[in-house]
Amino acid sequence: MKSVTVREAQHNLAKILKAVEGGETVEIVRRKVPVARLSPVPSAAAARTNWDGHSERLIGIWGTTQVEAVDDTLEDLRGTR
């Protein structure tokens, strides 16, 4: 298990997260005392790539599979100026 200081974690968070995504566990220490442990979430990769039932989830959330374009939504919110 890799160990980093709080300062190293602050300055290299993206690099540390990439290592964790790759399956590594990283321990964060303050004055040589462990204060936190970052470990990969086993189902995170599967959840990102699992599109089965996506249309049904959209219908459950939005009531439709159609999502408005951002420009249309902003125009509606702005109204007439």
N, C-alpha and C positions, 0 to 999 in steps of 0.2 A: 504494500500500500504506500502510495506517495504521500509525503507530508509537506505542507507549505505554511509559511507564516501568514498572518492576517494581512500584512503589507503586500506580500507577494500575491495573495489572492485578490486584493484590490487592484493591483496593477496589471494582473494577467488573467482576469476573470474569463475572458473569451477563450484563451488557450486552455485553461483548466476545465471549462465546460466541454470543450471539444474532447479532451481526454476522458472525461466522465461519460460522454456520449459513446465513446469507443469502448466502454466497459470497465474502465479503471475507477477505483475508489480513491478519493483524495481526502486526506485529513487536514484540517486547518488548526494551527496551533498558535497560542499567544503565550509568549515567554516559556516555550517548551511544554506547555500544558494544552492537551487537546481540547478544543472548544466546539468543533463541528466536524461532521463527516459528510462529504458529498458522494453519493453512490448512484449509479444508473438506475433508472426506473425500467424494469423489464418490459412493460407493456407500451412504453412511449413510442418506440420505433414502429410497432405494429399498429398503434392507433393512428399514426401519421399516414400510413400507407393503405389502411383498410377503407376502401370506398364502398364496400357492400352495404346496401341500404341507405346510401347517402340521400337519394331522392326522398325516401320516406322520412328521414330525419329533418330535411328542409321543410317538408310539408307540415310536420309536427311543430316546428319552431315558427315558421313564417306563414303557414297556411297555403303555401304555393311553392313550386320549384323555381319560379321566376323571381329574380332579384333585380330591382331597378338599377339603372346606371347611376353612378355617383353624381353626374352632372344634372340628371333629372331630379334627384333628391335635393341637391343644393338649390336648384331653381325653385322648387316647391317651398323650401324653407325661407328663401329670401323674399319670395312674393314679388310684388311690383315695387320698384324703388324709384 
